[in-house]
Each structure stands twice: as structure tokens, then as C-alpha cells.
Amino acid sequence: MEWSVLWETWIWLGFAATGFAILFNVPARTLYLIFILGALGGSLKLILLQQDVNIILSSFLGALLVGILSIKASHLKHSPSFIFAIPAVIPMVPGAFMYRMMLGVIRLTGANDHEVFLRLLQETIDNGLKGFFVLSALSLGVSGPMLINRNNTKREIKRIKKNTIK
């Protein structure tokens, strides 16, 4: 992938994440971090896809990067981490697979030939499963770091340190 194409893609992914953040009415002080998280996560996914990595794994790793960095951003801006993670991961949602699946279901109703019906059924199931597994990978990638780190807030860590010192 050329650097100019990667740079342009990075910017558009950041703008998409920021647009969803504005739509969800997040605090304005968090917008630049959401831009960066969306751009980094989406770019990692696209770079991995260029390296012939499976779309499910590349989506998971992009979402995992967003999930990890959103925890750091939440400590930096004193906001919940999902404020950063959810808008940043939405541009990675596989809309094309789900759209093709819906079109396949519609086309299945009009298929009269058995061969055509089987081909359409296979494509519809393939697109639906890809979309489902990519969405599952995105949700696991974003929520995993938050679930692991949910008890380790800075306030909790300070309280534990304070109690052990006494």
C-alpha cells in the first residue's frame, strides 16, 4: 500500500469515527482522541488485509488496538473508555457483507432454477457468516481489554496502594 493512500485512508477513518462520536454526542474534549483511535484501528485492519490476513483476524486486531488504547485515553481524559472505543470501531463494521446477505435473501425468493438457488444460498450464507464473525471479532476486540481492566481503575489502584502503605 502506498504511503499517500494509507495517509488518505487514515484521515477518512478518523473523520468517520469523529462523525459517529459527534452523532453520539460525546464530550468535545474527547474528539481528537477518537479521531486518532479510529484512524489507528481502521488502518491496522486495512494494513493486515493488504498482507493477506483473514478479515476476521484483522478486524479483531484492529478492534483490540482500539480497546487497549481507549483504556489509556479514558485515564487521560477522565471519561469512560467506551466513549472512545465505540465510535472508533464503528467504521470497521462490515456493512458490505450484511448488505450482500440481505440482497441474497431477496434474490432467493425469485430463483426458480435449482442451480441458481444453490449458488445464491451459498453466497448468502457466506456473506452472512462473514458479517457475523467480523462483528463478533469487533465486539470481542473492543470489550476484552475493558473487561480485563474493569477493576483496575486509577482510583482503585491509589486506594490499594494507600491501604498497603499503612
N, C-alpha and C positions, 0 to 999 in steps of 0.2 A: 504494500500500500504506500503510495506516495505521501510525503510529509504534508503537502498542501491539501490533499484530500482528507488526511487524518485531522489536520488542523480545522478544516471547514466542518467536518463531521463532529468534532469535539465541540465546536461552538454551537452547532444546531442542537446537539444533545443537551447541552447546558441550557439553552433557551427553552427547549421543550420541558425540561424539569422545572425551570423557573416559572414557566407558564402554568403548569399544574399547581405549583406552590401558590401562585397568586390566586388561582381558581379556588384553592382550599383555604385561602385567607390566613396564611401563616404570617408570623411577625416579619416585618420588613428587614429587621436586623439579621435574619437568617437566610435571606435570598441569595447572597453571593456564595455562601457555603453550599446551598442546594444546587446552584449552578455548577460549582466545581464537582460535587459528588455525582450529579447526573452525567456530567461530561466524562468523568473518570470511569465510572461503572459501565456506561454505554460504550466508551472507547475500548475498554478492556474486552468486552464481549465481541466487538467488531474485529479487533486485532486477533483474538483467538479464532474467530470464524475464518479469517484470512489464512490462518495457519492450519486449516483443515481440522479444527477441533469441533466435536459434536456441538450442535446448537444448545442442547440441554445442559451440557457441562459448561459451555462458555457463558450461558445465561446465569447459571448457578455461581460461577466465579465472579462475574460482574456484580451480581446482587450481594455476594459475600463481601466484596470490597466495599460496596455502599454500606452494608450493615456494620462493618467494623469501623469505617470512617465516620459513620453517623453517631456512634457512641462517643468518639473523640470530639466531634462537633457539638454534641449535646453538653459535654462538660465545659467546652469553650464558651458556648453561648447561654448556658444555664436554661436549656429547653429540653423537652422530651426528645429522645432520639428518633421516634417515628415521624416527627415533624420534618426531619432531614431525609429520612430513608424512603418514605412512601412517594413523595413527588419525584425523587431522584431515580426511582426504579420504574416508574410508570412508562417512560419512553422505551423501555426494553420489553414491554408486553407484546406478545406475538399476535397482533391483530390480523395479519395476513392469513395465518393458519386458521383462525377461527372464522374469518370471512369465507375462505375457500371451503371450509367444512359446511357452513350454512348454505352456500351455493350448491354444494354436492347433495345435500339433503333435498333441496328444492328440485334439482335435476333428477334425482332418483325417482321422484313421483311421476315423471314423464317418460322414463326409459322403458321402452317396450321390448327391445332386444335383450336377450339373456346375457350375451357377451358384454354389451354396453352397460347393463345394470351391474354386473360383477366388477367391471373396471371402475365405474363411478363409486360403487360401495367401497372398494379398496382404497381409492383416493380420499374419499370422505372420512373413512376410519383413520387413515394415515394422518391426514391433516388434523383431525380432532385429537388424536393421541399426542401428536407433536405439540399442539397448543396446550393441552392439559399438562403434559410433563414439563414444558417450559414454564408455565405458570406455577407449577409445584416447585420447580427449582428456584424460581424467583422468590417465592414466599419463604422457602426454607433458607435461602441465602440471606435474606434480609432479617428474618426473625431469629435465626440461630444465634448470632452474636448477642442479640438483645436478650434472649432467654438465658444464655450462659452468664451474661454480665448483669442481670437484673438486680441481684442482691449486692452488687459491689458499687454502689453509688459513692461519690466522694464524701458525702455527709456520713454515710455508714462507716467508711474506712477511717475517717477522722475520729468518729466515736469509738471505734475499736482500738485505735492507737492510743487515744486518751485514757481508756479504761485499762489497757495493759501497762501503761507507764506508771499508774498509781500503785 
